[in-house]
Amino acid sequence: MRVGIIGSGYVGLVTAACLADSGNHVTAVDSDPRKIEALRSGHCPFFEPGLAELVSSNVAAHRLRFTIDIAEAVQGARVAFLAVGTPPKPDGAADLSFIESAAVGVARALTGPCVVVDKSTVPVGTGARLEKLIAANTEHPCPVVSNPEFLKEGTALNDFFRPDRVVIGAEDQEAGDVVAELHEPFVRNNKPILRMSRAAAELTKYAANAYLATRISFINEIAEICERLDVNINEVRRGMGSDARIGHHFMYPGLGYGGSCFPKDVQALASFGRAAEADCNLLEAVHRRNLAQRENMVRCIRGRLGENLSGKRLAVWGLAFKPETDDVREAPALTIIEALLEAGAEVAVHDPRAMESARAIFGRRLEYHIDPYDALPNADALLIMTEWMEFRSPDFDRIRAALKQPLIFDGRNLYSIKTIARYGFEYHSMGRPPVERVGT
Ligand SMILES: NC(=O)c1ccc[n+]([C@@H]2O[C@H](COP(=O)([O-])OP(=O)(O)OC[C@H]3O[C@@H](n4cnc5c(N)ncnc54)[C@H](O)[C@@H]3O)[C@@H](O)[C@H]2O)c1
């Protein structure tokens, strides 16, 4: 099938590469010429495991190409995917200006009938509005189908090739069938293609993200109660999660969720829920708890090292909002580092992938180290912000020798209390009693 993809970011590029890999002829467009230039010269504009290889093999097979001209992407396409950003406005509502302008761009470029598929996360009713907007700008029939994307950064290819489910929300059944046909190669393992109304598909995406965010905020709230009552959250977490009705997923206390989806989607859902006069207290509390995690970490560090951190040096391991990505959008590390800098601290950082993304934000205000151990000398403490695999079994003797004092603040609970005590660290983690330093 000939497919056009509007937006070549995380979702657009992954969709383009995976659909090309299953035999379709895909043209992806982006309004950022630097992104297209990078893709054309064989560079992936962001890190996602396996994606650069998948893009280059499909470009070489002439099934995938990139353009800055929307007409080139859309002409002759049976399906056009909208995969542009829907960032939050200052009040938390989704900013739909990018998707509306992409929809108008598609409509004006059409040379025949086309199914427009919305992969971006959009409030209920957006598909219906886009359909009207498109109809006002073209004579060609152009139904809009909602096909929300559930991929996770870091495992995006596996998520696209082996989804738990594919959600297709269509008012026009034939248009829905075309979208289902495109996804059939990826559900041969009996995973369902779920057909529903367009509005239900739009809401499904928000509800799924908000539910996962709620689990994270829930366990974080329980973790704070644990800290105050001197209880170990891990014991409680395991006790709870072993209940088959509850399970262990998304029940790890930490600095809270970040990234380009959960924070904005929880707020956008609350915003359009409130606009529909629904009571959204739970969603608002989930968001507030998420911010509190970051504030609590800063409070804990300043409580231990002093309100004024000038003259203090801190080493930070982890900047990305989660492992296996270079994405720092809404990453807890950014907020925490900003607060530490404001309090006067000097901050030396390491991240296996996200250093350039962080440099684009902090510039020379941080010290960047390619080797994590180079960030440690003379630091007053080590802070763990992202649960990268390579931080999980570090050389504790080397950390201890390099730091000014053996002090770790662990925002991801990477280490067992027993191990850390054996190495003689003072250790502050999330929802577990602090470990006092023993020995010299
Ligand atoms: N990143 C994720 O993990 C993820 C997962 C599921 C759903 N989503 C949703 O998918 C959507 C896209 O997210 P993303 O992370 O891929 O965003 P992104 O910012 O990485 O990519 C969006 C791209 O669209 C381009 N763009 C904007 N307007 C355009 C236009 N008119 N024409 C052509 N290109 C245009 C931008 O330049 C950018 O490259 C959002 O609604 C997001 O909520 C994201």
The ligand as an SDF file (V2000), in Angstrom:
LIG
                    3D

 44 48  0  0  0  0  0  0  0  0999 V2000
    6.6760    9.5450   21.9610 N   0  0  0  0  0  0  0  0  0  0  0  0
    5.9060    8.5600   22.3600 C   0  0  0  0  0  0  0  0  0  0  0  0
    6.3680    7.6410   23.0470 O   0  0  0  0  0  0  0  0  0  0  0  0
    4.4420    8.4960   21.9870 C   0  0  0  0  0  0  0  0  0  0  0  0
    3.7530    7.2980   22.1760 C   0  0  0  0  0  0  0  0  0  0  0  0
    2.4010    7.2590   21.8260 C   0  0  0  0  0  0  0  0  0  0  0  0
    1.7580    8.3970   21.3330 C   0  0  0  0  0  0  0  0  0  0  0  0
    2.4680    9.5490   21.1990 N   0  0  0  0  0  0  0  0  0  0  0  0
    1.7380   10.7040   20.6490 C   0  0  0  0  0  0  0  0  0  0  0  0
    2.0970   10.8330   19.2690 O   0  0  0  0  0  0  0  0  0  0  0  0
    2.1700   12.2110   18.8870 C   0  0  0  0  0  0  0  0  0  0  0  0
    3.5490   12.5080   18.3400 C   0  0  0  0  0  0  0  0  0  0  0  0
    4.4810   12.3290   19.3970 O   0  0  0  0  0  0  0  0  0  0  0  0
    6.0550   12.2420   19.1010 P   0  0  0  0  0  0  0  0  0  0  0  0
    6.7100   11.8760   20.3860 O   0  0  0  0  0  0  0  0  0  0  0  0
    6.2960   11.4210   17.8950 O   0  0  0  0  0  0  0  0  0  0  0  0
    6.3430   13.7820   18.7790 O   0  0  0  0  0  0  0  0  0  0  0  0
    7.6870   14.3910   18.1660 P   0  0  0  0  0  0  0  0  0  0  0  0
    7.7540   15.7760   18.6860 O   0  0  0  0  0  0  0  0  0  0  0  0
    8.8390   13.4640   18.3770 O   0  0  0  0  0  0  0  0  0  0  0  0
    7.3840   14.4090   16.5950 O   0  0  0  0  0  0  0  0  0  0  0  0
    6.4340   15.2320   15.9850 C   0  0  0  0  0  0  0  0  0  0  0  0
    7.0050   15.6780   14.6400 C   0  0  0  0  0  0  0  0  0  0  0  0
    5.9940   16.3170   13.8800 O   0  0  0  0  0  0  0  0  0  0  0  0
    6.6000   17.3670   13.1310 C   0  0  0  0  0  0  0  0  0  0  0  0
    5.5390   18.2790   12.6820 N   0  0  0  0  0  0  0  0  0  0  0  0
    4.7980   19.1380   13.4100 C   0  0  0  0  0  0  0  0  0  0  0  0
    3.8840   19.7460   12.6160 N   0  0  0  0  0  0  0  0  0  0  0  0
    4.0530   19.2490   11.3650 C   0  0  0  0  0  0  0  0  0  0  0  0
    3.4130   19.4660   10.1290 C   0  0  0  0  0  0  0  0  0  0  0  0
    2.3940   20.3250    9.9920 N   0  0  0  0  0  0  0  0  0  0  0  0
    3.8600   18.7770    9.0430 N   0  0  0  0  0  0  0  0  0  0  0  0
    4.8750   17.9070    9.1570 C   0  0  0  0  0  0  0  0  0  0  0  0
    5.5220   17.6570   10.3040 N   0  0  0  0  0  0  0  0  0  0  0  0
    5.1100   18.3130   11.4040 C   0  0  0  0  0  0  0  0  0  0  0  0
    7.6010   17.9620   14.1080 C   0  0  0  0  0  0  0  0  0  0  0  0
    8.6090   18.6970   13.4470 O   0  0  0  0  0  0  0  0  0  0  0  0
    8.1500   16.6840   14.7800 C   0  0  0  0  0  0  0  0  0  0  0  0
    9.2830   16.1810   14.1050 O   0  0  0  0  0  0  0  0  0  0  0  0
    1.7790   12.9900   20.1490 C   0  0  0  0  0  0  0  0  0  0  0  0
    0.4150   13.2570   20.1160 O   0  0  0  0  0  0  0  0  0  0  0  0
    2.1170   12.0420   21.2710 C   0  0  0  0  0  0  0  0  0  0  0  0
    1.3340   12.2740   22.4100 O   0  0  0  0  0  0  0  0  0  0  0  0
    3.7930    9.6350   21.4820 C   0  0  0  0  0  0  0  0  0  0  0  0
  1  2  1  0
  2  3  2  0
  2  4  1  0
  4  5  1  0
  4 44  2  0
  5  6  2  0
  6  7  1  0
  7  8  2  0
  8  9  1  0
  8 44  1  0
  9 10  1  0
  9 42  1  0
 10 11  1  0
 11 12  1  0
 11 40  1  0
 12 13  1  0
 13 14  1  0
 14 15  2  0
 14 16  1  0
 14 17  1  0
 17 18  1  0
 18 19  2  0
 18 20  1  0
 18 21  1  0
 21 22  1  0
 22 23  1  0
 23 24  1  0
 23 38  1  0
 24 25  1  0
 25 26  1  0
 25 36  1  0
 26 27  1  0
 26 35  1  0
 27 28  2  0
 28 29  1  0
 29 30  1  0
 29 35  2  0
 30 31  1  0
 30 32  2  0
 32 33  1  0
 33 34  2  0
 34 35  1  0
 36 37  1  0
 36 38  1  0
 38 39  1  0
 40 41  1  0
 40 42  1  0
 42 43  1  0
M  CHG  2   8   1  16  -1
M  END
$$$$
